Amino acid sequence: MNVEIPALVRDTAPQLGAGVPYALKVLAGRLADAPDMGRPSHLPGILTVMVDGDLFEDCPALAVGYIREPDRIEVRYVNLAPSAEPAAPAQEQEQEQEQEQEIEQEQRADPAGDAVTVRQIADAWHRVTRWLQHNAPDSYAALRAGAGPAAIAALEGDLGVRIPVELRVLWLLTAGDDGANGRGCLPGNRALMTLDAVSAAYRLKSNSQASQETYNADRPEDERITVWRPTWIPVVALGPADSTSGLYLDTATGYLGHWSRYDESPDDELDTLVTYLEEAADMLEAPALATRDKPGLVGGALVWGSSLDPAQQDRWQLLTG
């Protein structure tokens, strides 16, 4: 069995401890002989195996996630193992189980077309939230719990547009970001919108387009103005309490775009929701390689450098690991 450790995992492993790369090498040998040694995680298709740090010099206890395919294994992430804590309340455990079942239902809807997307979204968002949990607890605490299928179905009925699987899975995991000190956890300190905010922004922009159509009727075709399309779903806002602009997901193309309340011409974004979240995770895990934005910390909150408040410049700690 071929065991692959991607370059990003190899590059970030030493940040957890000098002995982590060697521990990964040993684990890869064990996985080659026993590919099913891991236990199912809450991420679809991801198995988790724990590594006892006491067995290796300069290596903490680790949680290693991997995917197992017929002819290969790919390590997807390496994180510090959660410290020993009291068992979660029964209600919390039940909610986690329900969330797993809901994501599995999404994956079964179209196994051939959706399985990879489901896994990619869940994997990328897990990387973001695990980083926040260990490094920016205030930002992690600001994330809302996942929405239930009924709430997503109600929003779909309100919008009148089919919500694509990648957005469904993301909302099943987290239904919005309330922000830490007014900042979201996504690049630019943007925030994942709550379902209510999505509905409100969609109605507002649809009404703006309806007003434009009144004038478009008297305009030449090449001068008609489009500020919103029915297939666009707002997903990310400028901030937790600032929905004047943000990113939408075009359900027709699968790409993100920029929107503004002020009817500015929308800009295309060469990102899908998957690549957007994956890049956010990459920048957090390897900040020295980040290009679009630079992550840092103000106390226990994640603050991205592109929209840093000058008043907090002296408290901001740029991440360079």
C-alpha positions as CSV (number, residue, x, y, z in Angstrom):
1,M,0.0,0.0,0.0
2,N,1.5,3.4,-1.1
3,V,1.3,6.0,1.7
4,E,1.6,9.6,0.5
5,I,2.4,12.6,2.7
6,P,1.8,15.8,0.8
7,A,4.5,18.5,0.8
8,L,2.3,20.9,2.9
9,V,2.0,18.3,5.6
10,R,5.8,17.6,5.5
11,D,6.6,21.3,5.7
12,T,4.3,22.1,8.6
13,A,5.0,18.9,10.7
14,P,8.3,20.3,12.2
15,Q,6.3,23.2,13.6
16,L,4.6,20.8,16.0
17,G,7.9,19.3,17.2
18,A,11.3,18.4,15.9
19,G,10.5,14.7,16.2
20,V,7.2,14.8,14.3
21,P,8.6,14.2,10.8
22,Y,10.2,11.0,12.0
23,A,7.0,9.9,13.8
24,L,5.1,10.5,10.5
25,K,7.6,8.3,8.7
26,V,7.2,5.5,11.2
27,L,3.4,5.9,11.0
28,A,3.5,5.7,7.2
29,G,5.2,2.3,7.5
30,R,2.6,1.1,9.9
31,L,-0.3,2.3,7.7
32,A,1.2,0.6,4.7
33,D,0.9,-2.7,6.6
34,A,-2.4,-1.9,8.4
35,P,-4.3,0.7,6.3
36,D,-7.5,0.4,8.4
37,M,-5.9,1.0,11.8
38,G,-7.5,4.4,12.1
39,R,-11.0,5.1,13.4
40,P,-13.7,7.0,11.5
41,S,-13.6,10.7,12.3
42,H,-16.5,13.2,12.0
43,L,-15.1,14.1,8.6
44,P,-16.5,12.1,5.7
45,G,-14.0,9.6,4.4
46,I,-11.3,10.6,6.9
47,L,-9.8,8.1,9.3
48,T,-7.9,9.3,12.4
49,V,-5.0,7.5,14.1
50,M,-3.4,8.7,17.3
51,V,0.3,8.8,17.8
52,D,1.8,8.4,21.3
53,G,4.3,11.2,21.6
54,D,6.2,9.4,24.4
55,L,7.5,6.9,21.8
56,F,9.4,9.6,19.9
57,E,11.9,12.2,21.0
58,D,10.6,15.9,20.7
59,C,7.2,14.7,19.6
60,P,3.9,15.6,21.3
61,A,0.8,13.4,21.1
62,L,-0.6,13.7,17.6
63,A,-3.9,13.1,15.8
64,V,-3.2,12.2,12.2
65,G,-6.0,12.2,9.6
66,Y,-5.8,10.2,6.4
67,I,-7.9,9.0,3.5
68,R,-7.8,5.3,2.5
69,E,-8.3,4.4,-1.1
70,P,-8.0,1.0,-2.7
71,D,-4.4,1.5,-3.9
72,R,-3.1,4.3,-1.7
73,I,-3.3,6.3,1.5
74,E,-2.9,10.0,1.7
75,V,-2.2,11.8,5.0
76,R,-4.4,14.9,5.0
77,Y,-3.5,16.6,8.3
78,V,-1.4,16.3,11.4
79,N,-2.6,18.1,14.6
80,L,-1.8,18.1,18.2
81,A,-3.9,15.5,20.0
82,P,-6.7,17.0,22.1
83,S,-5.7,17.1,25.8
84,A,-7.5,14.8,28.1
85,E,-10.9,16.5,29.0
86,P,-14.1,15.3,30.6
87,A,-16.3,13.4,28.2
88,A,-18.7,15.6,26.2
89,P,-22.3,15.7,27.5
90,A,-24.6,13.2,26.0
91,Q,-26.5,15.9,24.2
92,E,-23.4,17.2,22.6
93,Q,-22.4,13.7,21.5
94,E,-25.8,13.2,20.0
95,Q,-25.5,16.5,18.0
96,E,-22.1,15.4,16.7
97,Q,-23.6,12.1,15.6
98,E,-26.5,13.8,13.9
99,Q,-24.1,16.1,12.1
100,E,-22.2,13.1,10.8
101,Q,-25.4,11.5,9.5
102,E,-26.5,14.7,7.8
103,I,-23.2,15.1,6.0
104,E,-23.3,11.4,4.9
105,Q,-26.8,12.0,3.5
106,E,-25.4,14.8,1.4
107,Q,-22.6,12.5,0.1
108,R,-25.1,9.8,-0.8
109,A,-27.3,12.2,-2.8
110,D,-24.9,12.0,-5.8
111,P,-22.0,9.7,-4.8
112,A,-20.1,10.1,-8.1
113,G,-20.3,13.9,-8.3
114,D,-20.4,15.0,-4.7
115,A,-18.2,12.6,-2.6
116,V,-15.0,14.4,-3.4
117,T,-16.5,17.9,-2.9
118,V,-18.0,16.8,0.5
119,R,-14.7,15.5,1.6
120,Q,-12.7,18.6,0.4
121,I,-15.1,21.1,2.1
122,A,-15.1,19.1,5.4
123,D,-11.4,18.6,5.3
124,A,-10.6,22.3,4.6
125,W,-13.0,23.6,7.2
126,H,-11.7,21.1,9.8
127,R,-8.2,22.4,9.2
128,V,-9.4,26.0,9.8
129,T,-11.3,25.2,13.0
130,R,-8.7,22.9,14.4
131,W,-6.1,25.8,14.0
132,L,-8.5,28.2,15.6
133,Q,-9.2,25.8,18.5
134,H,-5.4,25.5,19.3
135,N,-4.3,29.1,18.5
136,A,-7.2,31.5,18.5
137,P,-9.8,30.3,21.0
138,D,-11.8,33.5,20.9
139,S,-12.3,33.2,17.2
140,Y,-13.1,29.5,17.6
141,A,-15.7,30.2,20.2
142,A,-17.4,32.8,17.9
143,L,-18.3,30.1,15.3
144,R,-21.9,29.0,15.4
145,A,-22.9,25.4,15.6
146,G,-23.9,23.7,12.3
147,A,-27.4,24.2,10.9
148,G,-29.9,21.3,10.6
149,P,-31.2,20.1,7.2
150,A,-34.6,21.6,8.0
151,A,-33.1,25.1,8.4
152,I,-31.1,24.8,5.2
153,A,-34.2,23.5,3.3
154,A,-36.2,26.4,4.6
155,L,-33.5,28.9,3.4
156,E,-33.5,27.1,0.0
157,G,-37.3,27.6,-0.2
158,D,-36.9,31.2,0.7
159,L,-34.3,31.9,-1.9
160,G,-35.9,29.8,-4.6
161,V,-32.6,28.5,-5.7
162,R,-31.0,25.1,-5.2
163,I,-28.2,25.3,-2.6
164,P,-25.1,23.4,-3.9
165,V,-23.7,20.5,-2.0
166,E,-20.5,22.4,-1.0
167,L,-22.5,25.1,0.7
168,R,-24.8,22.7,2.3
169,V,-21.9,20.8,3.9
170,L,-20.2,24.0,5.1
171,W,-23.5,25.1,6.8
172,L,-24.0,21.7,8.3
173,L,-20.6,22.2,10.0
174,T,-20.9,25.9,10.9
175,A,-23.9,28.1,10.4
176,G,-22.2,31.4,10.6
177,D,-19.5,33.4,12.5
178,D,-20.4,35.9,15.2
179,G,-16.9,37.2,15.2
180,A,-14.3,37.9,17.9
181,N,-13.9,41.6,18.6
182,G,-15.9,42.4,15.5
183,R,-13.7,40.3,13.2
184,G,-14.5,37.1,11.3
185,C,-12.0,34.3,10.9
186,L,-11.7,34.3,7.1
187,P,-9.0,36.3,5.2
188,G,-9.6,40.0,5.3
189,N,-11.4,39.4,8.6
190,R,-14.5,38.5,6.7
191,A,-17.1,36.3,8.3
192,L,-19.2,33.4,7.2
193,M,-22.7,34.7,7.1
194,T,-25.5,33.4,9.2
195,L,-28.5,31.9,7.4
196,D,-30.7,34.9,8.3
197,A,-28.1,37.3,7.0
198,V,-27.9,35.3,3.7
199,S,-31.6,35.5,3.3
200,A,-31.7,39.3,4.0
201,A,-28.8,40.1,1.6
202,Y,-30.3,37.9,-1.1
203,R,-33.6,39.8,-0.9
204,L,-31.9,43.2,-0.8
205,K,-29.8,42.4,-3.9
206,S,-32.7,40.9,-5.8
207,N,-34.8,44.0,-5.1
208,S,-31.9,46.1,-6.4
209,Q,-31.8,44.1,-9.6
210,A,-35.6,44.4,-10.0
211,S,-35.2,48.2,-9.8
212,Q,-32.5,48.0,-12.5
213,E,-34.7,46.0,-14.8
214,T,-37.2,48.9,-14.9
215,Y,-34.5,51.1,-16.4
216,N,-32.9,48.3,-18.4
217,A,-36.1,48.0,-20.5
218,D,-35.2,51.4,-22.0
219,R,-31.5,50.8,-22.4
220,P,-29.7,49.2,-25.3
221,E,-28.8,45.6,-24.6
222,D,-25.1,46.4,-24.3
223,E,-25.8,49.1,-21.7
224,R,-28.0,47.1,-19.4
225,I,-26.8,46.8,-15.8
226,T,-26.7,43.6,-13.8
227,V,-26.1,43.9,-10.1
228,W,-27.5,40.5,-9.1
229,R,-28.4,37.2,-10.6
230,P,-30.9,34.6,-9.1
231,T,-28.1,32.0,-9.1
232,W,-25.9,34.0,-6.7
233,I,-26.0,33.1,-3.0
234,P,-24.2,35.5,-0.6
235,V,-21.9,33.4,1.6
236,V,-19.2,35.7,3.2
237,A,-19.7,39.2,4.6
238,L,-17.2,42.0,5.1
239,G,-17.5,41.4,8.8
240,P,-19.8,39.8,11.4
241,A,-21.9,42.9,11.7
242,D,-21.1,44.5,8.3
243,S,-23.0,43.1,5.3
244,T,-22.3,46.0,3.0
245,S,-20.2,43.7,0.8
246,G,-18.8,40.2,0.6
247,L,-18.5,37.1,-1.5
248,Y,-21.3,35.2,-3.3
249,L,-21.3,31.7,-4.7
250,D,-22.6,31.4,-8.2
251,T,-24.6,28.2,-8.3
252,A,-24.4,28.1,-12.0
253,T,-20.6,28.1,-12.3
254,G,-19.4,27.1,-8.8
255,Y,-17.2,30.2,-8.6
256,L,-17.2,32.9,-6.0
257,G,-17.6,36.6,-6.8
258,H,-17.6,40.0,-5.0
259,W,-20.9,41.7,-4.2
260,S,-21.7,45.1,-2.7
261,R,-24.8,46.7,-1.2
262,Y,-24.1,49.8,-3.3
263,D,-24.8,48.1,-6.6
264,E,-21.2,48.3,-7.7
265,S,-20.4,46.1,-10.7
266,P,-19.7,42.5,-9.3
267,D,-16.2,41.2,-9.7
268,D,-15.4,37.6,-10.6
269,E,-13.3,35.5,-8.2
270,L,-11.2,32.7,-9.6
271,D,-11.9,30.6,-6.5
272,T,-14.4,27.9,-5.8
273,L,-15.6,27.5,-2.2
274,V,-13.3,24.6,-1.9
275,T,-10.2,26.4,-3.1
276,Y,-11.1,29.5,-1.0
277,L,-11.3,27.5,2.2
278,E,-8.2,25.4,1.4
279,E,-6.2,28.5,0.8
280,A,-7.4,30.0,4.1
281,A,-6.3,26.8,5.9
282,D,-2.9,26.8,4.0
283,M,-2.2,30.4,5.1
284,L,-3.0,29.6,8.8
285,E,-0.9,26.4,8.8
286,A,2.0,27.9,6.8
287,P,1.8,31.7,7.4
288,A,5.3,32.3,6.0
289,L,4.1,31.2,2.6
290,A,0.9,33.2,2.7
291,T,0.5,35.7,-0.2
292,R,-3.1,37.0,-0.3
293,D,-3.1,38.0,3.4
294,K,-1.1,37.6,6.6
295,P,-2.6,36.0,9.7
296,G,-1.8,37.2,13.2
297,L,-3.1,37.3,16.7
298,V,-4.5,39.9,19.0
299,G,-4.8,38.1,22.3
300,G,-6.9,35.0,21.6
301,A,-8.4,36.3,18.4
302,L,-7.3,35.7,14.8
303,V,-6.7,39.0,13.0
304,W,-5.7,39.2,9.3
305,G,-3.2,41.9,8.4
306,S,-5.0,43.3,5.4
307,S,-7.6,45.0,7.5
308,L,-5.8,45.6,10.7
309,D,-7.0,48.4,12.9
310,P,-4.0,50.8,13.3
311,A,-4.9,51.2,17.0
312,Q,-4.1,47.6,17.5
313,Q,-0.9,47.5,15.5
314,D,1.2,47.3,18.6
315,R,-0.7,44.3,20.0
316,W,-0.8,42.4,16.7
317,Q,1.5,39.4,16.6
318,L,2.3,38.4,13.0
319,L,2.5,34.7,12.6
320,T,5.7,33.6,10.9
321,G,5.9,29.8,11.6
